[in-house]
């Protein structure tokens, strides 16, 4: 899909600010003279782009990686980098990253959406990790 076609589709979806030029700036990460990005993306625009492109929003946030994950991904500018796979799992609500109480992290999932987490997050592992994190705080 061309930038022009995507911009037209976004306009139909109620996102007229996503012009072909704006999309080009977003895709390239083009920066202004002050070093800041010329164009940030709102959550509404992220969802609109994912809808227009028929992809899950997670694919626009962290590129899918097949095979060995060698390039690390920084979720927040000052945070420690992680693998793209862990970043994607975090976005999906499948795994906490950072120094987080896993029990608290998983407790925020509505029961109607709950599925047992990946094998690394067994009930015993969640308890042990939560106790360890709380021990570091105290």
CNS distance restraints for C-alpha pairs under 8 A (distance, minus, plus):
assign (resid   1 and name CA) (resid   5 and name CA) 6.23 0.50 0.50
assign (resid   1 and name CA) (resid   6 and name CA) 6.43 0.50 0.50
assign (resid   2 and name CA) (resid   6 and name CA) 6.15 0.50 0.50
assign (resid   3 and name CA) (resid   7 and name CA) 5.98 0.50 0.50
assign (resid   3 and name CA) (resid  20 and name CA) 5.02 0.50 0.50
assign (resid   3 and name CA) (resid  23 and name CA) 6.56 0.50 0.50
assign (resid   3 and name CA) (resid  24 and name CA) 7.15 0.50 0.50
assign (resid   4 and name CA) (resid   8 and name CA) 6.20 0.50 0.50
assign (resid   4 and name CA) (resid  19 and name CA) 7.43 0.50 0.50
assign (resid   4 and name CA) (resid  20 and name CA) 5.06 0.50 0.50
assign (resid   5 and name CA) (resid   9 and name CA) 6.22 0.50 0.50
assign (resid   6 and name CA) (resid  10 and name CA) 6.07 0.50 0.50
assign (resid   6 and name CA) (resid  20 and name CA) 7.51 0.50 0.50
assign (resid   6 and name CA) (resid  52 and name CA) 7.08 0.50 0.50
assign (resid   6 and name CA) (resid  53 and name CA) 7.86 0.50 0.50
assign (resid   7 and name CA) (resid  11 and name CA) 6.14 0.50 0.50
assign (resid   7 and name CA) (resid  16 and name CA) 7.56 0.50 0.50
assign (resid   7 and name CA) (resid  18 and name CA) 5.68 0.50 0.50
assign (resid   7 and name CA) (resid  19 and name CA) 4.97 0.50 0.50
assign (resid   7 and name CA) (resid  20 and name CA) 5.36 0.50 0.50
assign (resid   7 and name CA) (resid  23 and name CA) 7.39 0.50 0.50
assign (resid   8 and name CA) (resid  12 and name CA) 6.40 0.50 0.50
assign (resid   8 and name CA) (resid  19 and name CA) 7.74 0.50 0.50
assign (resid   9 and name CA) (resid  13 and name CA) 6.41 0.50 0.50
assign (resid   9 and name CA) (resid  52 and name CA) 6.37 0.50 0.50
assign (resid  10 and name CA) (resid  14 and name CA) 6.45 0.50 0.50
assign (resid  10 and name CA) (resid  15 and name CA) 5.12 0.50 0.50
assign (resid  10 and name CA) (resid  16 and name CA) 6.48 0.50 0.50
assign (resid  10 and name CA) (resid  18 and name CA) 6.49 0.50 0.50
assign (resid  10 and name CA) (resid  48 and name CA) 6.63 0.50 0.50
assign (resid  10 and name CA) (resid  49 and name CA) 6.93 0.50 0.50
assign (resid  10 and name CA) (resid  52 and name CA) 6.61 0.50 0.50
assign (resid  11 and name CA) (resid  15 and name CA) 4.74 0.50 0.50
assign (resid  11 and name CA) (resid  16 and name CA) 4.26 0.50 0.50
assign (resid  11 and name CA) (resid  17 and name CA) 7.60 0.50 0.50
assign (resid  11 and name CA) (resid  18 and name CA) 7.21 0.50 0.50
assign (resid  12 and name CA) (resid  16 and name CA) 7.78 0.50 0.50
assign (resid  13 and name CA) (resid  48 and name CA) 6.96 0.50 0.50
assign (resid  15 and name CA) (resid  45 and name CA) 6.97 0.50 0.50
assign (resid  15 and name CA) (resid  48 and name CA) 7.39 0.50 0.50
assign (resid  17 and name CA) (resid  22 and name CA) 7.42 0.50 0.50
assign (resid  18 and name CA) (resid  22 and name CA) 5.51 0.50 0.50
assign (resid  18 and name CA) (resid  23 and name CA) 6.01 0.50 0.50
assign (resid  18 and name CA) (resid  45 and name CA) 7.83 0.50 0.50
assign (resid  19 and name CA) (resid  23 and name CA) 6.09 0.50 0.50
assign (resid  20 and name CA) (resid  24 and name CA) 6.16 0.50 0.50
assign (resid  21 and name CA) (resid  25 and name CA) 6.29 0.50 0.50
assign (resid  22 and name CA) (resid  26 and name CA) 6.20 0.50 0.50
assign (resid  22 and name CA) (resid  39 and name CA) 6.80 0.50 0.50
assign (resid  23 and name CA) (resid  27 and name CA) 6.02 0.50 0.50
assign (resid  24 and name CA) (resid  28 and name CA) 6.06 0.50 0.50
assign (resid  25 and name CA) (resid  29 and name CA) 5.80 0.50 0.50
assign (resid  25 and name CA) (resid  30 and name CA) 5.21 0.50 0.50
assign (resid  25 and name CA) (resid  38 and name CA) 6.61 0.50 0.50
assign (resid  25 and name CA) (resid  39 and name CA) 6.26 0.50 0.50
assign (resid  26 and name CA) (resid  30 and name CA) 6.98 0.50 0.50
assign (resid  26 and name CA) (resid  38 and name CA) 7.83 0.50 0.50
assign (resid  26 and name CA) (resid  39 and name CA) 5.89 0.50 0.50
assign (resid  26 and name CA) (resid  40 and name CA) 6.99 0.50 0.50
assign (resid  26 and name CA) (resid  41 and name CA) 7.52 0.50 0.50
assign (resid  29 and name CA) (resid  37 and name CA) 6.30 0.50 0.50
assign (resid  29 and name CA) (resid  38 and name CA) 7.70 0.50 0.50
assign (resid  29 and name CA) (resid  39 and name CA) 7.94 0.50 0.50
assign (resid  30 and name CA) (resid  37 and name CA) 5.93 0.50 0.50
assign (resid  30 and name CA) (resid  38 and name CA) 6.12 0.50 0.50
assign (resid  30 and name CA) (resid  39 and name CA) 7.94 0.50 0.50
assign (resid  31 and name CA) (resid  35 and name CA) 5.39 0.50 0.50
assign (resid  31 and name CA) (resid  36 and name CA) 5.28 0.50 0.50
assign (resid  31 and name CA) (resid  37 and name CA) 4.26 0.50 0.50
assign (resid  31 and name CA) (resid  38 and name CA) 5.19 0.50 0.50
assign (resid  32 and name CA) (resid  36 and name CA) 5.69 0.50 0.50
assign (resid  32 and name CA) (resid  37 and name CA) 6.15 0.50 0.50
assign (resid  32 and name CA) (resid  38 and name CA) 5.49 0.50 0.50
assign (resid  41 and name CA) (resid  45 and name CA) 6.04 0.50 0.50
assign (resid  41 and name CA) (resid  46 and name CA) 6.46 0.50 0.50
assign (resid  42 and name CA) (resid  46 and name CA) 6.21 0.50 0.50
assign (resid  43 and name CA) (resid  47 and name CA) 6.25 0.50 0.50
assign (resid  44 and name CA) (resid  48 and name CA) 6.11 0.50 0.50
assign (resid  45 and name CA) (resid  49 and name CA) 5.95 0.50 0.50
assign (resid  46 and name CA) (resid  50 and name CA) 6.18 0.50 0.50
assign (resid  46 and name CA) (resid  57 and name CA) 6.67 0.50 0.50
assign (resid  46 and name CA) (resid  60 and name CA) 7.74 0.50 0.50
assign (resid  47 and name CA) (resid  51 and name CA) 6.05 0.50 0.50
assign (resid  47 and name CA) (resid  57 and name CA) 6.24 0.50 0.50
assign (resid  48 and name CA) (resid  52 and name CA) 6.05 0.50 0.50
assign (resid  49 and name CA) (resid  53 and name CA) 6.01 0.50 0.50
assign (resid  50 and name CA) (resid  54 and name CA) 5.79 0.50 0.50
assign (resid  50 and name CA) (resid  55 and name CA) 5.09 0.50 0.50
assign (resid  50 and name CA) (resid  56 and name CA) 5.85 0.50 0.50
assign (resid  50 and name CA) (resid  57 and name CA) 5.20 0.50 0.50
assign (resid  50 and name CA) (resid  60 and name CA) 7.17 0.50 0.50
assign (resid  51 and name CA) (resid  55 and name CA) 6.52 0.50 0.50
assign (resid  51 and name CA) (resid  56 and name CA) 7.72 0.50 0.50
assign (resid  55 and name CA) (resid  59 and name CA) 6.78 0.50 0.50
assign (resid  56 and name CA) (resid  60 and name CA) 7.49 0.50 0.50
assign (resid  57 and name CA) (resid  61 and name CA) 6.56 0.50 0.50
assign (resid  58 and name CA) (resid  62 and name CA) 6.05 0.50 0.50
assign (resid  58 and name CA) (resid  63 and name CA) 7.80 0.50 0.50
assign (resid  58 and name CA) (resid  88 and name CA) 6.59 0.50 0.50
assign (resid  58 and name CA) (resid  91 and name CA) 6.87 0.50 0.50
assign (resid  58 and name CA) (resid  92 and name CA) 7.62 0.50 0.50
assign (resid  59 and name CA) (resid  63 and name CA) 5.27 0.50 0.50
assign (resid  59 and name CA) (resid  64 and name CA) 6.21 0.50 0.50
assign (resid  62 and name CA) (resid  73 and name CA) 7.88 0.50 0.50
assign (resid  62 and name CA) (resid  84 and name CA) 6.38 0.50 0.50
assign (resid  62 and name CA) (resid  87 and name CA) 7.16 0.50 0.50
assign (resid  62 and name CA) (resid  88 and name CA) 6.39 0.50 0.50
assign (resid  63 and name CA) (resid  84 and name CA) 7.31 0.50 0.50
assign (resid  64 and name CA) (resid  84 and name CA) 7.38 0.50 0.50
assign (resid  64 and name CA) (resid  85 and name CA) 7.79 0.50 0.50
assign (resid  65 and name CA) (resid  69 and name CA) 6.41 0.50 0.50
assign (resid  65 and name CA) (resid  84 and name CA) 6.97 0.50 0.50
assign (resid  65 and name CA) (resid  85 and name CA) 7.29 0.50 0.50
assign (resid  69 and name CA) (resid  83 and name CA) 6.52 0.50 0.50
assign (resid  69 and name CA) (resid  84 and name CA) 6.98 0.50 0.50
assign (resid  69 and name CA) (resid  85 and name CA) 7.56 0.50 0.50
assign (resid  70 and name CA) (resid  83 and name CA) 7.56 0.50 0.50
assign (resid  71 and name CA) (resid  83 and name CA) 6.98 0.50 0.50
assign (resid  71 and name CA) (resid  84 and name CA) 7.53 0.50 0.50
assign (resid  72 and name CA) (resid  81 and name CA) 5.69 0.50 0.50
assign (resid  72 and name CA) (resid  82 and name CA) 5.37 0.50 0.50
assign (resid  72 and name CA) (resid  83 and name CA) 4.81 0.50 0.50
assign (resid  72 and name CA) (resid  84 and name CA) 6.35 0.50 0.50
assign (resid  73 and name CA) (resid  81 and name CA) 5.20 0.50 0.50
assign (resid  73 and name CA) (resid  82 and name CA) 5.28 0.50 0.50
assign (resid  73 and name CA) (resid  83 and name CA) 5.65 0.50 0.50
assign (resid  73 and name CA) (resid  84 and name CA) 5.56 0.50 0.50
assign (resid  73 and name CA) (resid  87 and name CA) 7.21 0.50 0.50
assign (resid  74 and name CA) (resid  79 and name CA) 6.56 0.50 0.50
assign (resid  74 and name CA) (resid  80 and name CA) 6.49 0.50 0.50
assign (resid  74 and name CA) (resid  81 and name CA) 4.28 0.50 0.50
assign (resid  74 and name CA) (resid  82 and name CA) 6.26 0.50 0.50
assign (resid  75 and name CA) (resid  79 and name CA) 6.81 0.50 0.50
assign (resid  75 and name CA) (resid  80 and name CA) 7.99 0.50 0.50
assign (resid  75 and name CA) (resid  81 and name CA) 6.86 0.50 0.50
assign (resid  75 and name CA) (resid  82 and name CA) 7.67 0.50 0.50
assign (resid  75 and name CA) (resid  87 and name CA) 6.95 0.50 0.50
assign (resid  76 and name CA) (resid  80 and name CA) 7.98 0.50 0.50
assign (resid  80 and name CA) (resid  98 and name CA) 7.97 0.50 0.50
assign (resid  82 and name CA) (resid  86 and name CA) 6.46 0.50 0.50
assign (resid  82 and name CA) (resid  87 and name CA) 6.59 0.50 0.50
assign (resid  83 and name CA) (resid  87 and name CA) 6.32 0.50 0.50
assign (resid  84 and name CA) (resid  88 and name CA) 6.06 0.50 0.50
assign (resid  85 and name CA) (resid  89 and name CA) 6.16 0.50 0.50
assign (resid  86 and name CA) (resid  90 and name CA) 6.07 0.50 0.50
assign (resid  86 and name CA) (resid  95 and name CA) 7.18 0.50 0.50
assign (resid  86 and name CA) (resid  97 and name CA) 7.28 0.50 0.50
assign (resid  87 and name CA) (resid  91 and name CA) 6.30 0.50 0.50
assign (resid  87 and name CA) (resid  97 and name CA) 7.61 0.50 0.50
assign (resid  88 and name CA) (resid  92 and name CA) 6.24 0.50 0.50
assign (resid  89 and name CA) (resid  93 and name CA) 6.19 0.50 0.50
assign (resid  89 and name CA) (resid  94 and name CA) 4.94 0.50 0.50
assign (resid  89 and name CA) (resid  95 and name CA) 5.48 0.50 0.50
assign (resid  89 and name CA) (resid  96 and name CA) 8.00 0.50 0.50
assign (resid  90 and name CA) (resid  94 and name CA) 5.66 0.50 0.50
assign (resid  90 and name CA) (resid  95 and name CA) 4.89 0.50 0.50
assign (resid  90 and name CA) (resid  96 and name CA) 5.54 0.50 0.50
assign (resid  90 and name CA) (resid  97 and name CA) 6.54 0.50 0.50
assign (resid  93 and name CA) (resid 106 and name CA) 7.79 0.50 0.50
assign (resid  93 and name CA) (resid 109 and name CA) 7.79 0.50 0.50
assign (resid  94 and name CA) (resid 117 and name CA) 5.97 0.50 0.50
assign (resid  94 and name CA) (resid 118 and name CA) 7.17 0.50 0.50
assign (resid  95 and name CA) (resid 117 and name CA) 7.40 0.50 0.50
assign (resid  95 and name CA) (resid 118 and name CA) 7.90 0.50 0.50
assign (resid  95 and name CA) (resid 121 and name CA) 7.79 0.50 0.50
assign (resid  96 and name CA) (resid 100 and name CA) 6.52 0.50 0.50
assign (resid  96 and name CA) (resid 102 and name CA) 6.30 0.50 0.50
assign (resid  96 and name CA) (resid 105 and name CA) 6.49 0.50 0.50
assign (resid  99 and name CA) (resid 133 and name CA) 6.68 0.50 0.50
assign (resid 100 and name CA) (resid 104 and name CA) 7.98 0.50 0.50
assign (resid 100 and name CA) (resid 105 and name CA) 7.23 0.50 0.50
assign (resid 100 and name CA) (resid 130 and name CA) 7.71 0.50 0.50
assign (resid 100 and name CA) (resid 133 and name CA) 6.71 0.50 0.50
assign (resid 101 and name CA) (resid 105 and name CA) 6.25 0.50 0.50
assign (resid 101 and name CA) (resid 129 and name CA) 6.79 0.50 0.50
assign (resid 101 and name CA) (resid 130 and name CA) 4.58 0.50 0.50
assign (resid 101 and name CA) (resid 131 and name CA) 7.88 0.50 0.50
assign (resid 101 and name CA) (resid 133 and name CA) 5.82 0.50 0.50
assign (resid 101 and name CA) (resid 134 and name CA) 7.20 0.50 0.50
assign (resid 102 and name CA) (resid 106 and name CA) 6.05 0.50 0.50
assign (resid 102 and name CA) (resid 126 and name CA) 5.52 0.50 0.50
assign (resid 102 and name CA) (resid 127 and name CA) 7.74 0.50 0.50
assign (resid 102 and name CA) (resid 129 and name CA) 6.49 0.50 0.50
assign (resid 102 and name CA) (resid 130 and name CA) 5.53 0.50 0.50
assign (resid 103 and name CA) (resid 107 and name CA) 5.97 0.50 0.50
assign (resid 103 and name CA) (resid 126 and name CA) 5.75 0.50 0.50
assign (resid 103 and name CA) (resid 127 and name CA) 6.70 0.50 0.50
assign (resid 103 and name CA) (resid 130 and name CA) 5.88 0.50 0.50
assign (resid 104 and name CA) (resid 108 and name CA) 6.79 0.50 0.50
assign (resid 104 and name CA) (resid 130 and name CA) 7.96 0.50 0.50
assign (resid 105 and name CA) (resid 109 and name CA) 7.92 0.50 0.50
assign (resid 109 and name CA) (resid 113 and name CA) 6.54 0.50 0.50
assign (resid 109 and name CA) (resid 114 and name CA) 6.12 0.50 0.50
assign (resid 110 and name CA) (resid 114 and name CA) 6.28 0.50 0.50
assign (resid 116 and name CA) (resid 122 and name CA) 7.82 0.50 0.50
assign (resid 117 and name CA) (resid 121 and name CA) 5.52 0.50 0.50
assign (resid 117 and name CA) (resid 122 and name CA) 6.97 0.50 0.50
assign (resid 118 and name CA) (resid 122 and name CA) 7.40 0.50 0.50
assign (resid 120 and name CA) (resid 125 and name CA) 7.02 0.50 0.50
assign (resid 121 and name CA) (resid 125 and name CA) 5.50 0.50 0.50
assign (resid 121 and name CA) (resid 126 and name CA) 5.76 0.50 0.50
assign (resid 122 and name CA) (resid 126 and name CA) 6.18 0.50 0.50
assign (resid 123 and name CA) (resid 127 and name CA) 6.30 0.50 0.50
assign (resid 124 and name CA) (resid 128 and name CA) 6.18 0.50 0.50
assign (resid 125 and name CA) (resid 129 and name CA) 5.95 0.50 0.50
assign (resid 126 and name CA) (resid 130 and name CA) 5.96 0.50 0.50
assign (resid 127 and name CA) (resid 131 and name CA) 6.09 0.50 0.50
assign (resid 128 and name CA) (resid 132 and name CA) 6.18 0.50 0.50
assign (resid 129 and name CA) (resid 133 and name CA) 6.20 0.50 0.50
assign (resid 130 and name CA) (resid 134 and name CA) 6.13 0.50 0.50
assign (resid 131 and name CA) (resid 135 and name CA) 5.99 0.50 0.50
assign (resid 132 and name CA) (resid 136 and name CA) 6.40 0.50 0.50
assign (resid 133 and name CA) (resid 137 and name CA) 6.59 0.50 0.50
assign (resid 134 and name CA) (resid 138 and name CA) 6.42 0.50 0.50
